[in-house]
Amino acid sequence: MTDRWVLAPAEDGGVELAPLGPDGLLAGPVLREADAAEAVRRRPEVARWVWRSTPEIYPRLLAAGVRVERCYDIEDAETLLLGHAGRSGEPRSAAAALARLRGGPVPPDPPQRSAEPGAQSPLFEPQGARLPLTDLAEVHADQQRRHDATAHPDRMRLLTAAESAGMLVAAEMNRAGLPWSAETHRRVLHELLGDRYAGGGEPRRLAELADEVSAAFGRRVRPDLPADVIKAFAQAGIRIKSTRRWEIESLDHPAVKPLVEYKKLYRIWVAHGWSWLQDWVRNGRFRPEFLAGGTVTGRWVTNGGGALQIPKVIRRAVVADPGWRLVVADADQMEPRVLAAISRDPGLMEVAGRESDLYQSVSDRAFSGDRAQAKLAVLGAVYGQTSGDGLKNLAALRRRFPKAVAYVDDAARAGEEGRLVRTWLGRTCPPAAGSGDAEEAGIPQDDPAGAPASAEDGWVPGYASGNTRARGRFARNFVVQGSAADWALLLLAALRRSCAEMAAELVFFQHDEVIVHCPEEEAEAVVAAIREASLLAGRLTFGETPVRFPFTTAVVECYADAK
């Protein structure tokens, strides 16, 4: 009996399924079952389920109380393999993969579906064309051959498995939801914003601040309209280019203080106010739609709800259930530790092998104990701050850790030259589009929730254009941040397995932070599981190195108390 089976929805609402052989092709007859959940439940010996799309299948299984240990997501694998071949942006659906394999016309991918506020699981709707089981197996077998043809097949297979595991985690998190106290949220909003006025207008505190801004300028000014604010400052003899906080805070004018306060509270009112609470929180849970690998670097995004941008003051509403706790874990100084692992720089690996402050250790070696300078230098090497003081800091870093700096320098040069750049496991940075169209390069300009992407989201403005310097900065950052995302997927996979043995549930993840919701008596076991998952993920991703990836963990009842 094979331990890998392929499963596909049938036209009549049931499913087709069959075992697969080592070559990825069918190794037995195609069976038909009336119910997907029952079909999976009756086959506990299957180690990995192969299907077209995890968002199509897995939420239905979860709704029926069926959990799978592993899966292989064909469309997710297609995305990775296309990127590895330098073909990012081409249609990634299973139907498109089959058409390419058979030499037929390639159908475009279906448009991305918008999130549904308050829905139990917005992933229930199937996306893309349904393929017969035999066609899915044909695509799967071809993908196995394409994995074999990559530069590092074992790493690429591991990346594909990790991405598929991430899809399972995302679906489970979508169903679980983040514990959320609507009562606390309303109390916080009232403390910050005051009373609500009928008709949906600005709450009392914003109206008061708007009056203070207007009084300071001596005329009516709309603080929510940047053009109006810029014009008001100009009339006061102060020229500004934007109303960004960093630009206006240094100004000497009585409107600055109420304006800054207004902008802070206005963002909370718009992004996480009463309307947001009504749309996104149901039955004590906030359920955004987590999308694994939503950016080029592999970082996650959310489709609606702004889950990855929850202000600290609003985190007071993230409250564990009675008798339960939130275990909040932050990876310590992840990027420089990843850089040590992928560059194999002996000095930096030795420093990153300690669980103490990495920046302080670097400063002791290369910056005469100046931790701030050491941190600027390390982050400058990763993010491309190579001018002015950044250039001086980089030179000092290069003298002490030459292989680490050379690694990101080489990536930057490859990016400037339009060559492919890969993470340690093989996730590939797309080449610049000749037309300057970012979408042709498969690079998202914005995340699905509508928030502008940034360098920290795996995007550098201008990357897909003719700006070679921007492409170099992106590639420099990509090899580190993308490899960190690869490691994080394996961390989640290991932690998911540990939580399955307890009542604990993964409820939140972003880049270098994870939250587990668990009974109070399981909290210490969860802390230990996070530590063990980190060690295992480090070994699986980067091999045997001295590098360690420690976490700062906090066991709290309220998310805001973790930091």
N, C-alpha and C positions, 0 to 999 in steps of 0.2 A: 504494500500500500504506500503510495507516494504521500509525502507530507505537505505538498503544495497543490492547491486546487484553484481553478478559475471559476468565477461566479458572475453571472450577468442577469439583469432583469429581463423577463420575457414579456411578449406583447399582451398576454392575458393577465398580467399582474403578478404572476409567479416568478420563478427564477429557473435558469439553466445552470448546471454546474458539472464539472468534470475534473479528474485528476490530471496533473501535468507531469511530464517526464523531465529529466535533467536538461534536455535541449529547449525546454519551455513550451513544447508542443503537447497536444492532447495525448494522454497515456491510457485512456480508457473511454468507455462510452459516455455520451452526453446524457445526463439525468435531468429530469424535470421535477420541480417541487412547487407546491402551491404557495408556500410561505418561506421567505428568505430567512427569517429568524429561526424557524424550526429546522430548516436545512442546515444552518450553521450549528445550531445547538446540538443536533444529533451527530455531529462529526467533531468531537473534541480532539481527535488525533491529528487534525489538520494544523500544521504549524504556521502556515502563511496563506492567507487568502489573496488571490490576484483578482483585481477588478478594475473597471474603467476609471472610476472616480470615487474617492472616499466620501466626498460630500453627497454623492448620489446614493450610496449604499448605507454607510455606517450610522447616520442619525436614525434611520429606520430600525436598525438592529438595536441601538441603544434604547429607543422608545419601547422595544419589546423586552428589554432587560437582558440583551445578549451583548457580551463584550468579546472582542477578538484580541488575541495576543499580538499578532503581527499581520501586516498586509503589504501588498505591492500595488501601488497606485500607478496605473499605466500612463495616465495623462501627466502626472507629476514627473514620472521618469522621462517622458518625452520632452518636457521642458528642459530638464537637465542635459539630456543627450543632444538636443538641438543646440543648446548653448555651448556645449563642449566642442561641437563641430563648427562653431562660428556662425551659426544660423539663428541666433536669437531673434525673436520677433515673428518667425514663421508660425503658422497655425500649429497648435500643440495638441489638438483633440485626437482621440483614438481614431476617429474617422479620417482626419488629415494624415495621420501616420500610416494608416492602411492605404490611402490613395498614393502617398509617396512610394510606399513599398511596391505597389502594383503598377506604378507609372501612370496613374490616372490624374484627372483634374483634382486639385487640392481644395477642399471647401474651407471657407474662412471660419474662425472660431466664433461661437455665439457671443453676443454682447454680454458684458458683465452685468449681473443682476444687482439692483440696488438692495440695500438692507431694509428690513421691515422692522420698524421700532416696536418693541414690546413682544415680538413673536417668540414663541417657545423655542423654535429652531428654524431660522430662515434658510437652512440648508436642505430642507425636505424636498424642494423642487428640483427635479433632475435637470441637468444642463447638458447640452450637446446631443449629438445624434446617438441613438442606441445601436450597438453593433451586435450581430449574432455571436454566440460564444466561440464558434470556430474562428471567426475573424479576429476576435480579441486574442485568442491563443496565437494566431499568426503574428500579430503585432508584438505580443510579448516575446515570442521566440526571436524575432528580429531585434528587439531591444537587448536581449541577452548577447547576441552576436556583436552588437554595437558597443556594449560594455566591454567585451573582450578586446575590441580594437582600440580602446583608449590607451593613453600613455601609462596609466596606473590602474589596471582593471579592478584590483582588489579595493583600492581607495574609492573608485567610482561606484562600485557596488555598495560599499558601505555608506556613501553619501546618499544613494538612492534609497537604501533601507532606512536611513535616518530621516530623510524627508517624508517617507511614507509613515514612519512612526510619529513624526510631528503632525501629520494630518489626522491621525487617530487622537492624539492629545488635544488638538484644536477642537475636534468634534465633541470630545468628552467635556472639555471646558465650556463649550457653547451650551451644552445641555445642563451642566451643573450650575453655572452662573456664579457670580461673585456675591457673597453675602452682603446685603445692603439694607440699612435701616432708613426707610422713607421718613419716619418720624424725626430721626436725627438730622437728616438732610434738610427737612423743612425748618427745623430749629436753627440750623446754621445759616440758611438763606435769610431767615428773619433777622438774625443777629447782624449779618453783613449788610443786607439790603433794605431792611425795614419793611413797612407795610406794602402790600400790593394794591395797586389802584385798579378799579374796574376798567374794562376795555383793553387790557393787555399793555398799557403804557409802562414807562419806566417806573420802578418802585421808588419809594420815598427817598432813600439815601442817595440814589443816583440823581434824582431831581434836585436834591439839595446841593450836591456837588456841582451839577450843571449850572445852578444859580451862582455858586461861588466863582466858577470859572468866568461866567459872563460878567459878574461884578468886577473881577480883577481886570478885565479888558475894557470895561466901561461901555460895553454894548452886548447884545445878545449873540452868543456863540454856541454852536452845536458841538460839544466835545466828542461826539461820536462820528463827526465828519472831519477827516484829516484835512481836507482842502480848506474848510472853514477855520480850523485851528491854525494852519500855516498862514493864512491870510491875516488872522488876528495878530499873530506874532509879528508879521511883516509891518503891519500898521503901527505896532509898538516899537518899531526900529530893530527887530530881531529877525534875522533871516535863518530859517531852518529848511532842511531838505525833506524831512519826514517827521512824523510824530512818534517815532519809536522811543521807547522809554529811555534808552541810553543817551539819546540825543537831547531830550528835553530836560532830563534831570539836572544837568549841569547849568541850565539857564538861570539867570537872576531875574525872576519875575514872579509876582504874587500868584499868578495863575498856575504855576508849575505844580505846587503841592496838591491842590484839589484836582488838577488834570490827571496827575499820575494815579491818584487814588481812584478817580473815576474810571480810568482805563482798566485798572486791575479788577474792579468790581463789575464793570460792564462785561468783561470777558466771562466772568463767572456766571452772570445773569444769562448771557446768550448761550454759553457752552454747557453749563450744568445747572441751569435754573429750574423753575417750577415746570416749565414745558418739557425739559429734558427728563425730569423725574417721572412725569406722567407717561412719557413715550417709552422709556427704556427700563423701568424697574417694575417688576411684577412679582407678587408673592414673596417678597423679601430677597429677591435676586436681581442683579443687574446682568443682563445677558447680551453682551455685544457679540458680534460674529468675528471670531479670531480667524485670520487667514495665515496659515503657515507659509513661509517663504514668499511673502507678499512683495518684497523688494528684490532688486538685483543682487544684493549682498546676501540674501537669505533671511534677513530680519523679518519678523512678523509685523503685520498691520491689522487693523480692525476695520470692518466694513460697517461704518456707522457707530454712533455712541461715544466716540472719542475715548475709548478705554485706556489707551496708552498715554493720555494726557490729562490724567485726573489731578487737579490742583491739591496741594497738601491739605488745605483747609477743608476741602470736600471729602478727603479721605477719612475724615471723622465719621462719615456715614457708613464706611466699610467696617461692619461689626460682625464678629463671629456669632454663631447660634449659641443659645444658652448651653453651658457645659462644654462648649467647643472652643478652640483657639485658632488663631491665624499664625502660621509659621512663615515669616517673611525673611527671605534669604537673598542677599546681594553678593554677587561675585566681586571679589576685591581686585581692583586694578587689572581687569581682564585683558584689555588690549596689549599692554606691554608683556604680559605673561604669554599671550598667544604669539607675539612677535618673537619672543625667545624660543618658543617651541618650533616655529616654522623656519626660523633663520639658522637654528642650531648654533647660535653664537655661544661659545663656552662661558664667557663672563656673564652674559645676561641670563643664561640658563641657570648658572650657579646662584645668582641673585633671585631669580624667579622660583628657585627651589625652596625658598624660605616662605614661611607663612607670615613673616613680619612685613612691615611697610616697604614695598618695593622701591618707591621713589626715594625714601630716605637712604636705602642701601645704594641706589645709583648715585645719589648726591655724595655719599661718603667716598665713592670711588672716583667720580669724575667732576664734581662741582664743589669741592671743599666744604661739604656739609650743607650746602644751600639746597634744601628740598624743593623750594619753589622753582628754582632754575632747572633742577633735574626733571621735574614734572613737565615744565614747559618744553624742555628739550625732547623728552620721550614722545609727548603728544604731538609736538611739531614734526618729528620724524614720521609719525603715522599719518597725520592730517595735512602735511605738506607746508607747514609754516617755515619756509626756508629763506626768508629775507630778513634784513635788519638784525635784531637780537636773535631771532630764530636761526639765522645762518651761523652766528657765533656759537649758539648752544649746540647746534647740530654738529659743528666741527669738533667740539669737545666730546660729544657723544660718540662720534665716529672714531676718535682716537682710542676710546676705551672699549667700545663694542663694535668693531669694524664690520663683522659679518651681519649683524642686525641692521645696521644702517645701509649696508650694501644691498641687502635683500629688498628693502622698500625702494631704494634708489633704482634698482634694476626693474622693479615693477613699474615705477613712474616712467622710466625711459621706454619700456615696452608700450605703455599706454599712449605716450606722446607719438610713438611711431605707428600707432594703429594696430599693434599686435594683440593677440589674445593673452589675457592674464587670468590665472586660476588660483583658487584657494588650495589649501593643502590637500583636500579630498577631491578636488576637481571641479567645483562650481566655477563657472567661467564668466568673466567680465566681457560683455559684448564689445565689439569694435565700434568706433565712431561711425555714425551713418554719414555717408558722403553728401547727402542732401541737407544735413543739419536737422533732420527730423528725429527727435528723441524716440518717438514711438516706433520708427522703423528699426531702431537698435534694440527695441524691447525694454527700454528704460522708462519706468513710470515717472511722469512729471509730478504727480500728486498721489497721495495714498487714497484708497477707495473712500475714505471718510471725507475727503475734500481738503484735508490739511496739507499745505504745501510741503513737499519733500525737502529734505536738507541733507547736508553732508553726513549728519549723524543717522539719517534714515537710509544711508547707502546711496546718496545722490549728490553730485556736485553740479550746480548749474553750469551749463555750457559744455558738459561732457560730450554730448552727441553732436555738438557743433564743430566748427573749425578751430576752436580754442584748444590748441594742443597742450597748453599749460594746465588747463582745467582737466583735460583727460588724464594727464600725468598725475595730478593730485588725486583724482578719483581712483586710478589704478593702484597708487601707493596705499590708499586707505582700504581699497577693496581686498587686497590679499590678507590684511590683518582682520578687518571687520567681518569679511566673509568667512574666514577660517574660524573666527569666534562663533559665528552663527552655526557653522557645522558642528563645533564642539557642543554648543548649547542644545542642539537637537538630540545628540547622544546622551547628554545629561538628562533631558526630559524623558527620553525612552527608558533610561535606567530608573529614574525616580518614579515613573508611571508603574513600572513593574513592582517596585517596593510598596507603593501605595495600594496596589491591588490586593496585597496581603493584609491590609488594614481597612478601617472604615474611612481613612483619610482620602481626600480628593484634591487633585490639582485644580485651582480655580483662577489662576492668573499667571501670565508670563509676559515679560518684555525685555528683550535684549540680554540683560545681565541680572534680572530679578525674577524670582518665582515666589508664588504664595500657595501654600497648602493649607486647606481647612480641615481640621481634624479634632476628634475628641480630646479633651484636655490630657487624658492619661496616655495618649499616643504622641504627644508633642515631642518628647525627647527622642523617641524612636524615629520620628520624621526628621529631626535635626541630624541624627546619625545617618539616616538614609540619604539626605542631601549631600553630606560629606562623602559617603561611599560612592554615590552617583558621580560626583565631581571627579574623584580619583579614577573611576572606571572610564568615564568619558575622555579624560586626558590620555589614558593609555590607548584606548581604541582609536582616537582621532590622530594622535601624534606619535604613537609608538612609545617605547620606553625612553623617557627623558627625565631629567631631574625636576622639571617644571611642575609646580603644583598650582592648583586653582582653588584657593580657600574662599570660603563664604563667611560673611558676617550675617548671623541669624538672630532673629528676635521672635520670641513667643509672646504674642499680645492678643488682647481681645479686640483692639481697634487698630486698623491699618495706620492711622496717623501717629500712633505711639511707637511705631517701629523705627522712626528716624528723628 
